[in-house]
């Protein structure tokens, strides 16, 4: 059973950067896609970025293009989210997910808190 473990969250000042990591353990992820959602305080979860496992192609939410970038290291079975020029509105719990077919999100990490101070 694959488990996803996020790391790299924390407190950063506006304009700063963070890199989140999501490591898959308990097996090699060989599904359709992995990616990141986030949930700001009092709001619903929203898709941040996706990386398609077979091709390496990516999707980023329009509002985050140019600031956030998803990448992967196949050898480490790890997905990253590089976040630059962070804004207070980026404050959220960031969740890693894995999807076997693209139709459902079978795997979730527990989340990592990102707080951006103004």
trRosetta pair geometry for C-beta under 8 A, 3 or more apart (Angstrom, degrees):
i j d omega theta_ij theta_ji phi_ij phi_ji
1 26 5.4 -31 81 148 56 142
1 27 7.0 160 68 2 13 129
2 24 5.3 -16 -166 -167 111 105
2 25 7.3 138 -156 71 58 35
2 26 5.3 175 -113 79 30 102
2 27 4.8 -91 -77 61 79 106
2 28 8.0 -71 -97 76 116 14
2 29 5.6 90 -139 -84 154 81
2 98 6.6 -46 111 64 139 161
2 107 5.6 -34 95 -105 108 150
3 24 7.2 147 74 -155 41 53
3 25 5.1 -26 63 65 94 87
3 26 4.9 80 7 5 89 132
3 107 7.6 -169 -124 -155 24 114
4 22 5.5 -1 -171 -176 103 103
4 23 7.3 154 -152 76 52 40
4 24 5.7 -25 -96 -97 71 67
4 25 7.9 166 -86 20 23 73
4 96 4.8 -145 162 99 132 117
4 97 7.3 -170 41 -107 173 19
4 98 6.1 176 -60 -15 134 111
4 107 5.3 114 -17 151 120 111
4 108 6.5 -124 52 139 127 16
4 109 3.9 -94 111 -66 101 86
5 22 7.1 157 74 -153 38 53
5 23 5.1 -22 60 60 93 91
5 25 6.4 14 0 3 116 117
5 109 6.0 147 -103 -132 15 111
5 110 7.6 7 -125 16 58 97
6 9 7.1 43 138 -22 114 108
6 20 6.2 -15 -163 -174 102 107
6 21 6.9 150 -154 83 51 52
6 22 5.2 -21 -95 -97 71 78
6 94 6.7 177 -165 99 155 90
6 95 7.2 -120 -38 -133 149 33
6 96 5.0 169 -73 -7 103 115
6 109 4.4 109 -22 144 98 155
6 110 6.9 -137 28 54 102 68
6 111 6.4 -23 40 -164 145 8
6 112 4.1 -131 122 -22 123 115
7 20 7.2 157 82 -157 39 62
7 21 5.0 -13 60 59 88 100
7 23 7.5 10 8 -1 109 105
7 112 6.4 156 -111 -93 15 149
8 18 6.0 133 154 170 96 98
8 19 5.4 -88 -162 97 143 55
8 20 4.2 179 78 -114 129 41
8 21 5.1 120 -26 7 128 78
8 112 6.4 68 58 141 64 163
9 18 7.0 49 -123 173 36 149
9 20 6.4 29 -60 -103 70 101
9 94 6.4 177 -86 35 117 111
9 112 3.3 178 -17 151 128 102
9 113 4.9 130 149 66 144 43
9 114 4.8 -112 -142 -66 94 67
10 18 6.5 178 45 -118 91 133
10 113 7.6 85 -73 91 18 79
10 114 7.0 9 44 -118 36 57
10 115 7.3 -82 137 37 32 84
11 115 4.7 -20 -106 73 72 107
11 116 7.9 167 -156 -85 52 26
11 117 6.5 31 -174 -20 97 110
12 16 3.9 -136 172 84 113 138
12 17 7.3 -134 -168 54 156 20
12 18 5.6 -141 -28 -49 151 109
12 86 5.7 65 97 60 125 153
12 114 7.5 -23 19 -165 107 85
12 115 7.4 149 24 84 61 57
12 116 5.7 -24 74 -110 83 69
12 117 7.4 -170 92 19 32 81
13 16 5.0 99 61 -21 67 122
13 116 7.3 60 173 -163 12 68
13 117 5.4 -46 -111 67 56 93
14 86 6.3 -132 -134 97 43 75
14 87 5.9 36 -137 -125 98 40
14 88 5.9 -36 -82 -40 114 77
14 116 5.7 85 -82 167 63 104
14 117 6.6 -109 -23 89 79 45
14 118 5.3 31 -25 -119 134 46
15 85 6.1 -22 -134 -136 45 52
15 86 6.8 -54 23 52 12 67
16 86 5.4 -29 67 34 66 116
16 116 7.5 -171 49 -131 99 93
17 82 7.2 -7 -170 -175 111 80
17 83 6.2 163 -153 90 62 60
17 84 4.7 -10 -104 -107 105 62
17 85 7.6 19 -78 -16 81 37
17 86 6.6 168 -91 -18 31 105
18 83 5.0 -1 59 58 80 110
18 86 6.7 41 6 -57 96 145
18 114 6.2 -169 60 -128 161 115
19 80 5.8 -11 -177 -168 101 111
19 81 7.0 164 -157 80 53 48
19 82 5.0 -14 -108 -104 90 65
19 83 7.1 -178 -85 20 38 73
20 36 7.1 97 87 -108 143 143
20 80 6.6 150 82 -160 56 55
20 81 4.2 1 54 52 107 100
20 83 7.0 45 -7 -10 98 113
20 94 5.7 -87 -103 108 164 149
20 96 7.7 -170 144 -62 121 104
20 112 6.2 166 -133 66 113 140
20 114 7.5 -69 -67 -65 121 125
21 78 5.7 -16 -167 -173 98 119
21 79 7.5 144 -160 80 49 46
21 80 5.6 -22 -102 -102 63 75
22 34 7.0 -173 97 168 137 127
22 36 7.4 -167 -31 -80 142 91
22 78 6.4 153 77 -159 49 66
22 79 4.5 -13 59 61 107 92
22 80 7.5 -165 19 -75 76 30
22 81 7.7 50 -13 -11 106 98
22 96 3.4 139 -120 -113 143 157
22 109 5.9 -121 -135 -41 104 147
23 76 7.0 -71 -121 151 95 95
23 77 6.6 71 -161 98 67 86
23 78 4.8 -23 -99 -102 68 95
24 27 7.2 -63 150 77 104 62
24 28 7.2 85 108 -145 127 29
24 29 4.3 -69 -162 -30 175 115
24 34 7.7 -102 -53 -103 125 148
24 77 4.5 -99 57 155 99 109
24 78 7.1 -157 11 -81 74 44
24 79 8.0 59 -26 -4 99 93
24 98 6.9 69 -99 -65 123 148
24 107 7.9 37 -120 148 103 157
25 77 7.7 132 -73 104 42 135
28 77 5.8 -126 -129 -101 66 130
29 34 6.5 42 147 -60 156 128
29 53 7.0 -134 126 -114 99 143
29 77 6.0 132 15 -158 94 99
29 98 5.6 -114 -139 -137 132 144
29 107 7.8 -114 -114 43 116 162
30 53 7.1 156 -156 146 32 152
31 34 7.5 109 68 -54 108 80
31 53 6.1 121 81 -1 52 153
31 98 5.6 113 42 169 143 99
31 99 5.9 -177 141 98 135 39
31 100 3.9 -101 -129 -113 119 45
31 101 7.2 -76 -165 -33 99 39
31 106 7.5 -165 -108 39 159 123
31 107 8.0 -180 1 11 155 123
32 52 6.9 -42 163 -145 66 76
32 53 6.2 165 157 20 14 110
32 54 7.7 -34 -139 -11 47 102
32 99 5.2 -49 62 104 105 90
32 100 6.0 70 0 143 94 21
32 101 5.3 87 -24 -144 140 8
32 102 4.3 -104 137 -41 156 84
33 50 5.2 5 178 -173 131 107
33 51 6.5 161 -155 81 80 41
33 52 5.1 -41 -97 -106 95 53
33 53 6.0 -148 -89 -18 32 86
33 98 7.5 176 95 -152 48 50
33 99 5.0 5 58 53 86 106
33 102 5.9 74 5 -92 117 80
34 50 7.4 160 88 -151 32 62
34 51 5.8 -13 65 59 78 92
34 53 6.6 77 -4 -69 89 99
34 72 7.2 105 60 -94 126 127
34 79 4.8 -151 115 -48 132 154
34 96 6.9 2 -179 -176 102 93
34 97 6.7 176 -153 90 59 51
34 98 4.8 -20 -103 -103 87 73
34 99 7.4 -176 -81 19 39 70
35 47 7.0 14 131 -156 138 92
35 48 7.1 175 164 66 98 77
35 49 5.4 -159 -155 101 99 54
35 50 3.7 -42 -81 -102 143 57
35 51 6.2 161 -81 12 77 64
35 59 7.7 -21 -111 62 141 95
35 70 6.5 -26 -129 -128 73 159
35 79 7.3 -110 -86 165 23 157
35 96 7.5 173 95 -150 29 58
35 97 5.9 -15 64 58 72 91
35 99 8.0 -3 17 1 100 106
36 47 7.8 116 92 -163 52 54
36 48 4.3 -39 100 60 99 122
36 49 5.2 23 42 48 100 84
36 50 8.0 -147 27 -69 58 46
36 70 6.7 -166 7 -97 111 118
36 79 7.7 -165 -45 126 93 125
36 81 5.0 22 -35 -71 159 145
36 94 5.8 -9 -166 -174 114 100
36 95 6.8 145 -155 78 61 47
36 96 5.9 -35 -97 -99 71 55
36 97 7.3 161 -95 15 21 82
37 45 4.8 27 162 177 131 107
37 46 6.4 158 -160 78 82 31
37 47 5.6 -50 -104 -99 79 44
37 48 6.1 165 -118 -1 20 90
37 94 7.4 164 87 -156 45 53
37 95 4.7 -13 63 62 92 102
37 97 6.2 42 -5 -14 104 123
38 45 7.0 169 87 -150 25 67
38 46 6.0 -23 62 60 74 82
38 48 5.2 68 -9 -53 101 123
38 90 7.8 -41 171 -167 167 64
38 92 3.9 70 172 116 109 146
38 93 6.8 161 -156 80 66 42
38 94 4.8 -26 -100 -101 90 67
38 95 7.0 172 -89 17 35 75
38 114 7.7 -46 -133 37 124 122
39 43 6.5 -176 -168 83 63 79
39 44 6.9 -80 -129 157 90 23
39 45 4.4 -41 -79 -93 100 70
39 46 7.3 145 -88 12 49 69
39 92 5.5 154 70 -169 33 103
39 93 5.1 -13 57 55 94 92
39 95 7.1 35 -6 -9 102 114
39 111 7.8 -41 31 -127 112 136
40 43 4.3 24 68 37 93 127
40 46 7.9 5 -1 14 93 115
40 89 7.2 -22 -112 -173 146 63
40 91 6.3 80 -132 90 88 69
40 92 4.3 -64 -78 -92 55 100
41 91 7.0 -13 -7 118 101 108
41 92 7.4 -140 -21 -106 58 57
43 46 7.5 -20 134 -20 117 110
43 92 8.0 -58 59 -113 115 109
45 95 7.1 -23 -141 29 126 134
46 61 7.1 48 148 -96 108 154
47 50 7.0 -12 -175 -40 117 103
47 61 6.1 154 101 -68 76 108
48 60 7.4 -23 155 -146 57 67
48 61 5.7 -73 -143 -4 33 120
48 64 6.2 11 -158 19 77 170
48 68 6.4 -87 175 147 105 162
48 70 7.9 132 115 -60 94 116
48 81 6.9 30 119 -138 137 142
48 94 7.2 -8 -12 -137 157 98
49 58 6.6 -7 -174 -173 101 105
49 59 6.4 169 -154 89 54 60
49 60 4.7 -8 -106 -106 95 69
49 61 6.8 -94 -63 -4 61 78
49 64 7.2 -102 -56 94 99 139
49 68 6.0 -147 -44 130 133 120
49 69 7.6 124 -127 -165 162 16
49 70 3.9 177 137 -36 135 127
49 81 6.3 152 46 -118 134 105
50 58 6.6 159 86 -156 55 57
50 59 4.3 10 50 49 101 104
50 70 6.9 160 58 55 11 169
51 56 6.6 -17 -173 -152 102 42
51 57 7.4 165 -152 86 58 35
51 58 5.1 -23 -100 -101 72 82
51 59 7.9 -157 -70 23 35 67
51 70 5.0 -149 -46 129 106 123
51 71 7.2 112 -86 -123 150 14
51 72 5.5 179 121 -31 160 118
51 79 6.2 -176 35 -132 133 118
52 55 5.0 11 98 46 114 97
52 56 6.9 -49 72 14 73 10
52 57 4.9 2 37 59 117 83
52 58 7.4 -148 7 -76 79 33
52 59 7.9 72 -32 -11 95 96
53 56 7.9 18 -165 -66 18 47
53 72 7.9 92 -118 -67 64 178
56 72 7.0 -133 -126 41 83 118
58 69 7.8 30 158 -161 166 66
58 70 5.3 168 -141 66 126 105
58 71 7.9 -40 -79 -81 142 48
60 64 5.5 -120 171 86 103 99
60 65 5.0 129 100 -85 125 73
60 68 6.0 165 -148 85 123 99
60 69 7.3 -45 -83 -104 141 43
60 70 6.8 -178 -82 2 92 102
61 64 4.6 60 70 18 94 109
61 65 7.4 -143 88 -34 45 75
61 68 7.8 26 43 57 90 137
62 65 5.9 -32 -152 -5 35 115
64 67 5.6 -99 -169 60 63 101
64 68 4.2 -10 163 22 116 123
65 68 7.6 -64 -85 49 21 80
67 83 6.8 22 145 -157 89 60
67 84 5.3 -143 -161 69 64 77
67 85 5.0 -98 -127 59 107 106
67 86 7.7 136 177 -77 123 43
68 81 6.3 -12 -167 -174 102 93
68 82 6.8 155 -157 84 48 57
68 83 5.2 -6 -107 -106 84 69
68 84 7.4 -169 -75 25 39 70
69 81 7.4 158 79 -156 41 48
69 82 4.6 -9 58 57 92 106
69 84 8.0 20 3 1 99 106
70 79 6.6 -7 -169 -178 97 103
70 80 6.9 156 -155 84 49 57
70 81 5.6 -19 -99 -101 71 71
70 82 7.9 -164 -75 21 23 74
71 79 7.3 164 87 -157 38 59
71 80 4.9 -12 62 58 85 105
71 82 7.0 25 7 -9 110 108
72 78 6.7 163 -155 91 64 49
72 79 4.9 -29 -101 -104 86 67
72 80 6.9 -176 -85 14 33 78
73 76 4.1 22 105 34 119 108
73 77 7.6 -38 92 15 76 20
73 78 4.9 5 51 59 100 96
73 80 7.4 55 -11 -19 94 110
74 77 7.1 24 -171 -75 35 45
79 96 6.5 147 69 -142 120 120
81 94 7.0 -139 63 178 155 144
83 86 5.7 54 141 -80 107 102
83 90 6.8 139 -174 -178 135 149
83 114 7.4 27 58 -148 167 155
86 90 5.0 -105 -157 51 84 150
86 114 7.7 -127 -144 167 139 120
86 116 4.6 -150 144 -111 114 135
87 90 5.1 113 58 -11 68 99
87 116 6.1 89 102 120 22 155
88 91 5.9 -16 -179 -16 54 113
88 116 5.0 -151 -100 97 36 100
88 117 7.0 20 -100 -152 94 12
88 118 4.8 -19 -58 -60 133 95
89 116 7.8 -36 33 63 31 131
90 114 6.5 -54 133 120 93 126
90 116 5.1 58 63 -6 97 144
91 114 6.4 -154 -130 104 42 74
91 115 5.1 33 -129 -129 103 50
91 116 5.1 -130 -60 28 83 81
92 114 6.1 6 56 57 61 98
93 111 4.3 15 170 -179 112 130
93 112 7.0 151 -159 69 68 26
93 113 5.5 -37 -102 -94 73 62
93 114 7.6 156 -106 18 23 73
94 111 6.5 145 71 -154 37 71
94 112 5.4 -27 61 62 92 81
94 113 7.8 159 15 -102 77 12
94 114 5.6 41 -16 -7 116 117
95 108 6.0 -13 180 -161 119 96
95 109 5.7 179 -158 62 66 87
95 110 7.9 -137 -121 100 87 15
95 111 4.7 -36 -84 -92 81 81
96 108 7.3 143 84 -159 57 45
96 109 4.0 49 49 0 95 128
97 105 4.6 -28 -173 -158 135 117
97 107 6.2 142 -164 86 55 66
97 108 5.4 -15 -105 -100 80 66
97 109 7.4 -115 -65 7 43 78
98 105 7.4 119 69 -160 33 69
98 106 6.4 -49 94 65 82 83
98 107 3.7 3 49 57 103 122
98 108 8.0 -142 22 -59 71 33
99 102 5.5 99 129 -82 132 30
99 103 7.4 158 -175 38 118 39
99 104 6.4 163 -139 83 96 42
99 105 5.3 -59 -82 -104 94 52
99 106 6.3 123 -123 10 43 82
99 107 7.7 -139 -58 31 34 83
100 104 7.6 -3 38 66 88 88
100 106 5.3 18 -10 7 103 141
101 104 6.8 36 52 28 101 79
105 108 6.6 60 143 -65 110 93
109 112 7.6 -16 125 -21 132 87
